[in-house]
Each structure stands twice: as C-alpha cells, then as structure tokens.
C-alpha cells in the first residue's frame, strides 16, 4: 500500500517553479520540522497542513493521514533525531534527503518530495530509502 501511495504521489505534478541551488533551503527545513513537531504532539490536524493538495486529496482527512503515518512511517511519527542531508531537483520536485533515528536508535534515510506553492513549501510525498537492516 505504501509503495503504491508513494508511486501515486509522484505521478501528480505541480506547476510550481522551483530551483534547488543550495544544500539547505530554509523553507523546506521548517516545513518538515513543523510537520515532525506536530506528529510528536499527536496534532494530526496541524501535520496535515504541511501536506500538498494532492496528499490532502488522497487521504481526505487528517485522521486518515495520521493513521497512515503511524502505520507506514513510525520513524517520522516518533523520531529521536533528525539530520537534513542533500537537496536535489527531480522534475517538478525538490527532493530533501533526511536522516532520522527512531526512539530505539534505528537509522532511516528518507526522501521528501517538496513542492513550492504561493503559501510556502508543502510535502508531496516521502520515500523510505533505507531501513535499520541496511542503514548507517
């Protein structure tokens, strides 16, 4: 289901004009941090505000979105540490690589697909790159 969702999310395209020229884009970092903080507070309504319109259409409610995150991305819902890595441009998306550790200390590498809208950066999808078995 999660792989289908990630694939589905990447099918949608945004008309936002985005350029990733640096390794650190403050608006992207604050968006991802804002959503992670909301998850730690179990504030799924707030976490849902950081999602792109396409994600909101797919999940229809913050409750559905929260269930998916808790089940499919527990390391995002409850992380112990976050480190922002490289940024790259892929089609209409800026991909922000993020290294997280869950509360057990297990490492995970994630790629966030980010889209810029008039009101700021939104998260259009998250892809798990590595799991504890193969992570650093």
N, CA, C and O atoms as a GROMACS GRO file, in nm:
protein
  544
    1UNK      N    1   0.083  -0.120   0.000
    1UNK     CA    2   0.000   0.000   0.000
    1UNK      C    3   0.087   0.126   0.000
    1UNK      O    4   0.062   0.220  -0.075
    2UNK      N    5   0.191   0.124   0.087
    2UNK     CA    6   0.276   0.243   0.098
    2UNK      C    7   0.349   0.268  -0.034
    2UNK      O    8   0.356   0.382  -0.080
    3UNK      N    9   0.403   0.162  -0.095
    3UNK     CA   10   0.473   0.181  -0.222
    3UNK      C   11   0.379   0.232  -0.330
    3UNK      O   12   0.416   0.316  -0.411
    4UNK      N   13   0.255   0.180  -0.330
    4UNK     CA   14   0.155   0.228  -0.424
    4UNK      C   15   0.129   0.376  -0.402
    4UNK      O   16   0.121   0.453  -0.497
    5UNK      N   17   0.115   0.416  -0.275
    5UNK     CA   18   0.088   0.554  -0.241
    5UNK      C   19   0.201   0.645  -0.286
    5UNK      O   20   0.177   0.750  -0.346
    6UNK      N   21   0.325   0.604  -0.257
    6UNK     CA   22   0.439   0.686  -0.297
    6UNK      C   23   0.443   0.699  -0.449
    6UNK      O   24   0.468   0.808  -0.501
    7UNK      N   25   0.419   0.590  -0.519
    7UNK     CA   26   0.417   0.596  -0.665
    7UNK      C   27   0.306   0.688  -0.714
    7UNK      O   28   0.326   0.767  -0.806
    8UNK      N   29   0.189   0.676  -0.652
    8UNK     CA   30   0.076   0.760  -0.690
    8UNK      C   31   0.107   0.907  -0.668
    8UNK      O   32   0.075   0.991  -0.752
    9UNK      N   33   0.169   0.938  -0.557
    9UNK     CA   34   0.201   1.077  -0.525
    9UNK      C   35   0.298   1.135  -0.627
    9UNK      O   36   0.284   1.251  -0.666
   10UNK      N   37   0.395   1.056  -0.671
   10UNK     CA   38   0.491   1.108  -0.767
   10UNK      C   39   0.434   1.123  -0.907
   10UNK      O   40   0.494   1.188  -0.992
   11UNK      N   41   0.319   1.063  -0.932
   11UNK     CA   42   0.253   1.081  -1.062
   11UNK      C   43   0.200   1.223  -1.077
   11UNK      O   44   0.203   1.280  -1.185
   12UNK      N   45   0.152   1.279  -0.965
   12UNK     CA   46   0.096   1.414  -0.969
   12UNK      C   47   0.209   1.515  -0.991
   12UNK      O   48   0.318   1.501  -0.936
   13UNK      N   49   0.181   1.614  -1.070
   13UNK     CA   50   0.281   1.718  -1.097
   13UNK      C   51   0.229   1.852  -1.053
   13UNK      O   52   0.109   1.880  -1.058
   14UNK      N   53   0.320   1.935  -1.011
   14UNK     CA   54   0.285   2.069  -0.968
   14UNK      C   55   0.331   2.168  -1.074
   14UNK      O   56   0.428   2.144  -1.146
   15UNK      N   57   0.261   2.280  -1.083
   15UNK     CA   58   0.304   2.384  -1.177
   15UNK      C   59   0.398   2.483  -1.111
   15UNK      O   60   0.437   2.583  -1.172
   16UNK      N   61   0.435   2.456  -0.985
   16UNK     CA   62   0.525   2.547  -0.913
   16UNK      C   63   0.662   2.548  -0.980
   16UNK      O   64   0.712   2.444  -1.023
   17UNK      N   65   0.721   2.665  -0.989
   17UNK     CA   66   0.853   2.682  -1.047
   17UNK      C   67   0.955   2.679  -0.933
   17UNK      O   68   0.960   2.772  -0.853
   18UNK      N   69   1.036   2.573  -0.925
   18UNK     CA   70   1.125   2.551  -0.811
   18UNK      C   71   1.268   2.533  -0.860
   18UNK      O   72   1.292   2.466  -0.961
   19UNK      N   73   1.362   2.592  -0.789
   19UNK     CA   74   1.503   2.574  -0.818
   19UNK      C   75   1.576   2.533  -0.691
   19UNK      O   76   1.568   2.602  -0.589
   20UNK      N   77   1.646   2.421  -0.696
   20UNK     CA   78   1.725   2.376  -0.582
   20UNK      C   79   1.871   2.406  -0.613
   20UNK      O   80   1.938   2.328  -0.681
   21UNK      N   81   1.920   2.517  -0.563
   21UNK     CA   82   2.057   2.558  -0.594
   21UNK      C   83   2.150   2.546  -0.475
   21UNK      O   84   2.271   2.563  -0.489
   22UNK      N   85   2.096   2.516  -0.358
   22UNK     CA   86   2.179   2.505  -0.239
   22UNK      C   87   2.152   2.373  -0.170
   22UNK      O   88   2.060   2.301  -0.206
   23UNK      N   89   2.233   2.342  -0.071
   23UNK     CA   90   2.213   2.220   0.006
   23UNK      C   91   2.119   2.244   0.123
   23UNK      O   92   2.082   2.149   0.192
   24UNK      N   93   2.081   2.366   0.145
   24UNK     CA   94   1.995   2.398   0.258
   24UNK      C   95   1.892   2.502   0.215
   24UNK      O   96   1.927   2.616   0.185
   25UNK      N   97   1.768   2.462   0.212
   25UNK     CA   98   1.661   2.554   0.177
   25UNK      C   99   1.575   2.573   0.303
   25UNK      O  100   1.497   2.484   0.338
   26UNK      N  101   1.590   2.687   0.370
   26UNK     CA  102   1.525   2.707   0.500
   26UNK      C  103   1.375   2.678   0.501
   26UNK      O  104   1.325   2.620   0.598
   27UNK      N  105   1.303   2.715   0.398
   27UNK     CA  106   1.159   2.690   0.396
   27UNK      C  107   1.125   2.542   0.396
   27UNK      O  108   1.026   2.501   0.456
   28UNK      N  109   1.208   2.463   0.330
   28UNK     CA  110   1.187   2.318   0.329
   28UNK      C  111   1.215   2.260   0.466
   28UNK      O  112   1.137   2.178   0.516
   29UNK      N  113   1.324   2.301   0.526
   29UNK     CA  114   1.359   2.252   0.660
   29UNK      C  115   1.250   2.287   0.760
   29UNK      O  116   1.212   2.204   0.842
   30UNK      N  117   1.201   2.409   0.756
   30UNK     CA  118   1.098   2.449   0.853
   30UNK      C  119   0.967   2.375   0.829
   30UNK      O  120   0.894   2.347   0.924
   31UNK      N  121   0.935   2.344   0.704
   31UNK     CA  122   0.813   2.267   0.675
   31UNK      C  123   0.823   2.126   0.730
   31UNK      O  124   0.731   2.079   0.797
   32UNK      N  125   0.933   2.058   0.702
   32UNK     CA  126   0.950   1.921   0.750
   32UNK      C  127   0.957   1.919   0.903
   32UNK      O  128   0.895   1.835   0.968
   33UNK      N  129   1.034   2.012   0.960
   33UNK     CA  130   1.042   2.019   1.107
   33UNK      C  131   0.906   2.048   1.168
   33UNK      O  132   0.870   1.991   1.271
   34UNK      N  133   0.830   2.136   1.105
   34UNK     CA  134   0.697   2.169   1.156
   34UNK      C  135   0.606   2.048   1.158
   34UNK      O  136   0.533   2.026   1.255
   35UNK      N  137   0.611   1.970   1.050
   35UNK     CA  138   0.527   1.850   1.047
   35UNK      C  139   0.573   1.748   1.150
   35UNK      O  140   0.491   1.687   1.218
   36UNK      N  141   0.704   1.728   1.162
   36UNK     CA  142   0.754   1.632   1.260
   36UNK      C  143   0.719   1.673   1.403
   36UNK      O  144   0.686   1.588   1.486
   37UNK      N  145   0.726   1.802   1.432
   37UNK     CA  146   0.688   1.852   1.564
   37UNK      C  147   0.540   1.825   1.590
   37UNK      O  148   0.501   1.783   1.699
   38UNK      N  149   0.458   1.848   1.489
   38UNK     CA  150   0.314   1.822   1.503
   38UNK      C  151   0.290   1.673   1.529
   38UNK      O  152   0.204   1.638   1.610
   39UNK      N  153   0.363   1.585   1.460
   39UNK     CA  154   0.349   1.442   1.484
   39UNK      C  155   0.385   1.406   1.627
   39UNK      O  156   0.315   1.329   1.692
   40UNK      N  157   0.496   1.462   1.677
   40UNK     CA  158   0.537   1.433   1.815
   40UNK      C  159   0.431   1.476   1.917
   40UNK      O  160   0.420   1.419   2.025
   41UNK      N  161   0.354   1.578   1.881
   41UNK     CA  162   0.247   1.627   1.968
   41UNK      C  163   0.113   1.560   1.938
   41UNK      O  164   0.010   1.597   1.995
   42UNK      N  165   0.114   1.461   1.848
   42UNK     CA  166  -0.008   1.394   1.802
   42UNK      C  167  -0.112   1.493   1.750
   42UNK      O  168  -0.232   1.470   1.762
   43UNK      N  169  -0.066   1.601   1.692
   43UNK     CA  170  -0.153   1.702   1.634
   43UNK      C  171  -0.160   1.677   1.483
   43UNK      O  172  -0.094   1.744   1.404
   44UNK      N  173  -0.243   1.579   1.445
   44UNK     CA  174  -0.252   1.540   1.304
   44UNK      C  175  -0.321   1.646   1.219
   44UNK      O  176  -0.296   1.654   1.099
   45UNK      N  177  -0.406   1.728   1.280
   45UNK     CA  178  -0.466   1.839   1.206
   45UNK      C  179  -0.357   1.934   1.159
   45UNK      O  180  -0.356   1.976   1.044
   46UNK      N  181  -0.266   1.969   1.250
   46UNK     CA  182  -0.157   2.059   1.214
   46UNK      C  183  -0.061   1.992   1.116
   46UNK      O  184  -0.017   2.055   1.019
   47UNK      N  185  -0.028   1.866   1.139
   47UNK     CA  186   0.063   1.793   1.050
   47UNK      C  187   0.009   1.791   0.908
   47UNK      O  188   0.085   1.799   0.811
   48UNK      N  189  -0.122   1.779   0.896
   48UNK     CA  190  -0.187   1.772   0.765
   48UNK      C  191  -0.174   1.904   0.689
   48UNK      O  192  -0.181   1.904   0.566
   49UNK      N  193  -0.157   2.014   0.760
   49UNK     CA  194  -0.143   2.144   0.693
   49UNK      C  195  -0.014   2.155   0.613
   49UNK      O  196  -0.003   2.239   0.523
   50UNK      N  197   0.085   2.072   0.644
   50UNK     CA  198   0.213   2.074   0.574
   50UNK      C  199   0.210   1.987   0.448
   50UNK      O  200   0.306   1.987   0.371
   51UNK      N  201   0.102   1.913   0.427
   51UNK     CA  202   0.088   1.825   0.311
   51UNK      C  203   0.041   1.904   0.189
   51UNK      O  204  -0.032   2.002   0.200
   52UNK      N  205   0.085   1.858   0.073
   52UNK     CA  206   0.044   1.920  -0.053
   52UNK      C  207  -0.104   1.893  -0.078
   52UNK      O  208  -0.161   1.801  -0.020
   53UNK      N  209  -0.165   1.972  -0.165
   53UNK     CA  210  -0.306   1.948  -0.200
   53UNK      C  211  -0.331   1.806  -0.252
   53UNK      O  212  -0.437   1.749  -0.225
   54UNK      N  213  -0.237   1.750  -0.325
   54UNK     CA  214  -0.255   1.613  -0.376
   54UNK      C  215  -0.261   1.511  -0.264
   54UNK      O  216  -0.341   1.418  -0.269
   55UNK      N  217  -0.177   1.527  -0.162
   55UNK     CA  218  -0.181   1.438  -0.046
   55UNK      C  219  -0.314   1.454   0.026
   55UNK      O  220  -0.375   1.355   0.068
   56UNK      N  221  -0.358   1.577   0.041
   56UNK     CA  222  -0.486   1.603   0.108
   56UNK      C  223  -0.601   1.538   0.032
   56UNK      O  224  -0.695   1.488   0.094
   57UNK      N  225  -0.595   1.539  -0.099
   57UNK     CA  226  -0.699   1.475  -0.180
   57UNK      C  227  -0.697   1.324  -0.162
   57UNK      O  228  -0.803   1.261  -0.152
   58UNK      N  229  -0.580   1.266  -0.156
   58UNK     CA  230  -0.567   1.121  -0.141
   58UNK      C  231  -0.623   1.075  -0.006
   58UNK      O  232  -0.698   0.978   0.000
   59UNK      N  233  -0.587   1.145   0.102
   59UNK     CA  234  -0.625   1.099   0.237
   59UNK      C  235  -0.756   1.157   0.288
   59UNK      O  236  -0.816   1.101   0.380
   60UNK      N  237  -0.799   1.264   0.232
   60UNK     CA  238  -0.929   1.326   0.262
   60UNK      C  239  -0.942   1.386   0.402
   60UNK      O  240  -1.020   1.480   0.420
   61UNK      N  241  -0.871   1.336   0.500
   61UNK     CA  242  -0.881   1.391   0.636
   61UNK      C  243  -0.750   1.373   0.711
   61UNK      O  244  -0.669   1.287   0.677
   62UNK      N  245  -0.731   1.456   0.812
   62UNK     CA  246  -0.610   1.445   0.895
   62UNK      C  247  -0.609   1.314   0.972
   62UNK      O  248  -0.503   1.260   1.003
   63UNK      N  249  -0.727   1.262   1.004
   63UNK     CA  250  -0.736   1.135   1.076
   63UNK      C  251  -0.683   1.021   0.990
   63UNK      O  252  -0.603   0.940   1.037
   64UNK      N  253  -0.726   1.013   0.864
   64UNK     CA  254  -0.676   0.911   0.772
   64UNK      C  255  -0.526   0.927   0.750
   64UNK      O  256  -0.452   0.828   0.747
   65UNK      N  257  -0.482   1.050   0.735
   65UNK     CA  258  -0.340   1.080   0.715
   65UNK      C  259  -0.259   1.033   0.836
   65UNK      O  260  -0.155   0.969   0.821
   66UNK      N  261  -0.307   1.064   0.955
   66UNK     CA  262  -0.239   1.023   1.079
   66UNK      C  263  -0.227   0.872   1.091
   66UNK      O  264  -0.122   0.822   1.132
   67UNK      N  265  -0.332   0.800   1.056
   67UNK     CA  266  -0.328   0.653   1.060
   67UNK      C  267  -0.220   0.599   0.967
   67UNK      O  268  -0.146   0.509   1.004
   68UNK      N  269  -0.213   0.657   0.845
   68UNK     CA  270  -0.114   0.611   0.750
   68UNK      C  271   0.028   0.636   0.802
   68UNK      O  272   0.114   0.549   0.792
   69UNK      N  273   0.052   0.754   0.858
   69UNK     CA  274   0.186   0.786   0.908
   69UNK      C  275   0.224   0.695   1.025
   69UNK      O  276   0.335   0.642   1.028
   70UNK      N  277   0.133   0.677   1.119
   70UNK     CA  278   0.162   0.591   1.235
   70UNK      C  279   0.195   0.448   1.193
   70UNK      O  280   0.284   0.384   1.250
   71UNK      N  281   0.123   0.398   1.094
   71UNK     CA  282   0.144   0.260   1.049
   71UNK      C  283   0.262   0.247   0.953
   71UNK      O  284   0.343   0.156   0.966
   72UNK      N  285   0.270   0.337   0.855
   72UNK     CA  286   0.370   0.324   0.750
   72UNK      C  287   0.501   0.394   0.773
   72UNK      O  288   0.603   0.356   0.716
   73UNK      N  289   0.500   0.498   0.856
   73UNK     CA  290   0.620   0.578   0.880
   73UNK      C  291   0.637   0.608   1.030
   73UNK      O  292   0.640   0.724   1.069
   74UNK      N  293   0.647   0.504   1.113
   74UNK     CA  294   0.657   0.528   1.257
   74UNK      C  295   0.782   0.607   1.296
   74UNK      O  296   0.784   0.676   1.398
   75UNK      N  297   0.887   0.598   1.214
   75UNK     CA  298   1.010   0.672   1.243
   75UNK      C  299   0.993   0.822   1.218
   75UNK      O  300   1.071   0.902   1.269
   76UNK      N  301   0.894   0.859   1.141
   76UNK     CA  302   0.862   1.000   1.121
   76UNK      C  303   0.769   1.047   1.232
   76UNK      O  304   0.784   1.158   1.284
   77UNK      N  305   0.673   0.963   1.267
   77UNK     CA  306   0.578   0.995   1.372
   77UNK      C  307   0.647   1.011   1.507
   77UNK      O  308   0.614   1.102   1.584
   78UNK      N  309   0.742   0.924   1.537
   78UNK     CA  310   0.813   0.926   1.665
   78UNK      C  311   0.963   0.913   1.639
   78UNK      O  312   1.018   0.803   1.644
   79UNK      N  313   1.028   1.025   1.612
   79UNK     CA  314   1.172   1.019   1.589
   79UNK      C  315   1.249   1.072   1.710
   79UNK      O  316   1.196   1.146   1.793
   80UNK      N  317   1.373   1.031   1.716
   80UNK     CA  318   1.462   1.072   1.824
   80UNK      C  319   1.560   1.179   1.777
   80UNK      O  320   1.603   1.262   1.856
   81UNK      N  321   1.594   1.176   1.648
   81UNK     CA  322   1.684   1.278   1.593
   81UNK      C  323   1.660   1.290   1.444
   81UNK      O  324   1.615   1.197   1.378
   82UNK      N  325   1.691   1.409   1.393
   82UNK     CA  326   1.669   1.441   1.252
   82UNK      C  327   1.791   1.517   1.200
   82UNK      O  328   1.839   1.610   1.265
   83UNK      N  329   1.841   1.477   1.085
   83UNK     CA  330   1.953   1.547   1.021
   83UNK      C  331   1.917   1.567   0.874
   83UNK      O  332   1.884   1.472   0.803
   84UNK      N  333   1.925   1.692   0.829
   84UNK     CA  334   1.896   1.723   0.690
   84UNK      C  335   2.022   1.705   0.607
   84UNK      O  336   2.128   1.758   0.641
   85UNK      N  337   2.008   1.630   0.499
   85UNK     CA  338   2.121   1.596   0.413
   85UNK      C  339   2.111   1.677   0.284
   85UNK      O  340   2.074   1.795   0.286
   86UNK      N  341   2.143   1.615   0.172
   86UNK     CA  342   2.146   1.687   0.044
   86UNK      C  343   2.007   1.717  -0.010
   86UNK      O  344   1.906   1.657   0.027
   87UNK      N  345   2.007   1.814  -0.101
   87UNK     CA  346   1.887   1.856  -0.172
   87UNK      C  347   1.916   1.843  -0.321
   87UNK      O  348   2.025   1.878  -0.366
   88UNK      N  349   1.818   1.793  -0.396
   88UNK     CA  350   1.837   1.785  -0.541
   88UNK      C  351   1.704   1.814  -0.610
   88UNK      O  352   1.598   1.802  -0.550
   89UNK      N  353   1.712   1.853  -0.734
   89UNK     CA  354   1.593   1.880  -0.814
   89UNK      C  355   1.564   1.757  -0.898
   89UNK      O  356   1.653   1.705  -0.966
   90UNK      N  357   1.440   1.711  -0.894
   90UNK     CA  358   1.397   1.596  -0.975
   90UNK      C  359   1.264   1.632  -1.038
   90UNK      O  360   1.160   1.627  -0.972
   91UNK      N  361   1.266   1.668  -1.164
   91UNK     CA  362   1.144   1.710  -1.232
   91UNK      C  363   1.086   1.833  -1.165
   91UNK      O  364   1.155   1.934  -1.149
   92UNK      N  365   0.960   1.824  -1.127
   92UNK     CA  366   0.892   1.936  -1.061
   92UNK      C  367   0.911   1.938  -0.910
   92UNK      O  368   0.853   2.022  -0.842
   93UNK      N  369   0.990   1.846  -0.857
   93UNK     CA  370   1.007   1.833  -0.713
   93UNK      C  371   1.148   1.869  -0.668
   93UNK      O  372   1.245   1.847  -0.739
   94UNK      N  373   1.156   1.924  -0.549
   94UNK     CA  374   1.283   1.936  -0.480
   94UNK      C  375   1.284   1.819  -0.383
   94UNK      O  376   1.192   1.803  -0.302
   95UNK      N  377   1.388   1.737  -0.390
   95UNK     CA  378   1.399   1.620  -0.304
   95UNK      C  379   1.494   1.653  -0.190
   95UNK      O  380   1.612   1.682  -0.212
   96UNK      N  381   1.443   1.649  -0.070
   96UNK     CA  382   1.522   1.673   0.050
   96UNK      C  383   1.547   1.539   0.118
   96UNK      O  384   1.454   1.471   0.160
   97UNK      N  385   1.674   1.501   0.128
   97UNK     CA  386   1.709   1.378   0.197
   97UNK      C  387   1.721   1.408   0.346
   97UNK      O  388   1.784   1.506   0.387
   98UNK      N  389   1.660   1.320   0.426
   98UNK     CA  390   1.657   1.340   0.571
   98UNK      C  391   1.696   1.209   0.640
   98UNK      O  392   1.641   1.102   0.610
   99UNK      N  393   1.792   1.218   0.731
   99UNK     CA  394   1.834   1.103   0.812
   99UNK      C  395   1.765   1.115   0.947
   99UNK      O  396   1.779   1.217   1.015
  100UNK      N  397   1.692   1.012   0.987
  100UNK     CA  398   1.625   1.012   1.117
  100UNK      C  399   1.661   0.887   1.195
  100UNK      O  400   1.696   0.783   1.138
  101UNK      N  401   1.653   0.899   1.325
  101UNK     CA  402   1.662   0.783   1.414
  101UNK      C  403   1.532   0.776   1.491
  101UNK      O  404   1.482   0.877   1.541
  102UNK      N  405   1.478   0.655   1.500
  102UNK     CA  406   1.358   0.639   1.580
  102UNK      C  407   1.397   0.634   1.728
  102UNK      O  408   1.515   0.645   1.761
  103UNK      N  409   1.300   0.620   1.817
  103UNK     CA  410   1.330   0.622   1.960
  103UNK      C  411   1.410   0.502   2.008
  103UNK      O  412   1.464   0.504   2.118
  104UNK      N  413   1.420   0.397   1.926
  104UNK     CA  414   1.504   0.282   1.959
  104UNK      C  415   1.647   0.302   1.909
  104UNK      O  416   1.735   0.221   1.937
  105UNK      N  417   1.670   0.412   1.836
  105UNK     CA  418   1.802   0.440   1.782
  105UNK      C  419   1.825   0.386   1.642
  105UNK      O  420   1.934   0.399   1.588
  106UNK      N  421   1.723   0.324   1.584
  106UNK     CA  422   1.737   0.269   1.449
  106UNK      C  423   1.745   0.382   1.346
  106UNK      O  424   1.668   0.478   1.352
  107UNK      N  425   1.840   0.370   1.250
  107UNK     CA  426   1.856   0.474   1.148
  107UNK      C  427   1.767   0.453   1.026
  107UNK      O  428   1.740   0.339   0.986
  108UNK      N  429   1.722   0.562   0.969
  108UNK     CA  430   1.640   0.558   0.847
  108UNK      C  431   1.679   0.675   0.758
  108UNK      O  432   1.704   0.786   0.807
  109UNK      N  433   1.685   0.651   0.630
  109UNK     CA  434   1.710   0.756   0.532
  109UNK      C  435   1.582   0.773   0.451
  109UNK      O  436   1.530   0.678   0.393
  110UNK      N  437   1.532   0.896   0.448
  110UNK     CA  438   1.407   0.928   0.381
  110UNK      C  439   1.430   1.035   0.276
  110UNK      O  440   1.519   1.118   0.290
  111UNK      N  441   1.349   1.033   0.172
  111UNK     CA  442   1.350   1.140   0.073
  111UNK      C  443   1.212   1.204   0.072
  111UNK      O  444   1.111   1.138   0.049
  112UNK      N  445   1.209   1.334   0.096
  112UNK     CA  446   1.087   1.413   0.096
  112UNK      C  447   1.075   1.483  -0.039
  112UNK      O  448   1.166   1.556  -0.080
  113UNK      N  449   0.964   1.462  -0.108
  113UNK     CA  450   0.935   1.534  -0.232
  113UNK      C  451   0.863   1.662  -0.193
  113UNK      O  452   0.754   1.658  -0.136
  114UNK      N  453   0.924   1.775  -0.223
  114UNK     CA  454   0.873   1.906  -0.182
  114UNK      C  455   0.830   1.988  -0.303
  114UNK      O  456   0.893   1.984  -0.409
  115UNK      N  457   0.721   2.061  -0.285
  115UNK     CA  458   0.669   2.148  -0.390
  115UNK      C  459   0.644   2.285  -0.330
  115UNK      O  460   0.592   2.296  -0.219
  116UNK      N  461   0.680   2.389  -0.403
  116UNK     CA  462   0.659   2.525  -0.354
  116UNK      C  463   0.528   2.581  -0.409
  116UNK      O  464   0.502   2.578  -0.530
  117UNK      N  465   0.447   2.633  -0.318
  117UNK     CA  466   0.322   2.700  -0.352
  117UNK      C  467   0.330   2.844  -0.307
  117UNK      O  468   0.428   2.884  -0.243
  118UNK      N  469   0.231   2.923  -0.340
  118UNK     CA  470   0.233   3.065  -0.302
  118UNK      C  471   0.240   3.084  -0.151
  118UNK      O  472   0.291   3.185  -0.103
  119UNK      N  473   0.188   2.987  -0.075
  119UNK     CA  474   0.191   2.998   0.071
  119UNK      C  475   0.307   2.921   0.134
  119UNK      O  476   0.310   2.903   0.256
  120UNK      N  477   0.402   2.874   0.053
  120UNK     CA  478   0.520   2.808   0.108
  120UNK      C  479   0.537   2.666   0.056
  120UNK      O  480   0.465   2.621  -0.033
  121UNK      N  481   0.634   2.596   0.114
  121UNK     CA  482   0.668   2.460   0.075
  121UNK      C  483   0.569   2.362   0.135
  121UNK      O  484   0.526   2.376   0.250
  122UNK      N  485   0.534   2.262   0.057
  122UNK     CA  486   0.444   2.155   0.101
  122UNK      C  487   0.509   2.020   0.070
  122UNK      O  488   0.587   2.007  -0.024
  123UNK      N  489   0.475   1.920   0.152
  123UNK     CA  490   0.528   1.786   0.136
  123UNK      C  491   0.436   1.708   0.042
  123UNK      O  492   0.318   1.690   0.070
  124UNK      N  493   0.493   1.663  -0.071
  124UNK     CA  494   0.414   1.592  -0.172
  124UNK      C  495   0.433   1.441  -0.165
  124UNK      O  496   0.367   1.367  -0.238
  125UNK      N  497   0.521   1.395  -0.079
  125UNK     CA  498   0.544   1.252  -0.064
  125UNK      C  499   0.672   1.226   0.012
  125UNK      O  500   0.760   1.311   0.018
  126UNK      N  501   0.681   1.107   0.070
  126UNK     CA  502   0.801   1.064   0.143
  126UNK      C  503   0.833   0.923   0.098
  126UNK      O  504   0.746   0.836   0.090
  127UNK      N  505   0.960   0.901   0.069
  127UNK     CA  506   1.007   0.770   0.023
  127UNK      C  507   1.113   0.720   0.121
  127UNK      O  508   1.210   0.790   0.149
  128UNK      N  509   1.094   0.599   0.173
  128UNK     CA  510   1.193   0.537   0.261
  128UNK      C  511   1.304   0.478   0.176
  128UNK      O  512   1.279   0.389   0.094
  129UNK      N  513   1.427   0.527   0.195
  129UNK     CA  514   1.540   0.482   0.115
  129UNK      C  515   1.608   0.364   0.182
  129UNK      O  516   1.640   0.265   0.116
  130UNK      N  517   1.631   0.372   0.313
  130UNK     CA  518   1.697   0.262   0.384
  130UNK      C  519   1.622   0.230   0.513
  130UNK      O  520   1.550   0.314   0.568
  131UNK      N  521   1.640   0.108   0.559
  131UNK     CA  522   1.580   0.061   0.684
  131UNK      C  523   1.691   0.023   0.780
  131UNK      O  524   1.807   0.022   0.739
  132UNK      N  525   1.661  -0.007   0.906
  132UNK     CA  526   1.766  -0.041   1.001
  132UNK      C  527   1.858  -0.154   0.955
  132UNK      O  528   1.977  -0.153   0.987
  133UNK      N  529   1.805  -0.249   0.883
  133UNK     CA  530   1.886  -0.363   0.838
  133UNK      C  531   1.997  -0.321   0.743
  133UNK      O  532   2.102  -0.385   0.739
  134UNK      N  533   1.975  -0.214   0.666
  134UNK     CA  534   2.077  -0.171   0.570
  134UNK      C  535   2.122  -0.028   0.593
  134UNK      O  536   2.206   0.022   0.518
  135UNK      N  537   2.069   0.038   0.694
  135UNK     CA  538   2.101   0.178   0.720
  135UNK      C  539   2.238   0.195   0.783
  135UNK      O  540   2.304   0.099   0.821
  136UNK      N  541   2.277   0.322   0.792
  136UNK     CA  542   2.408   0.354   0.852
  136UNK      C  543   2.395   0.373   1.001
  136UNK      O  544   2.494   0.400   1.069
   0.00000   0.00000   0.00000
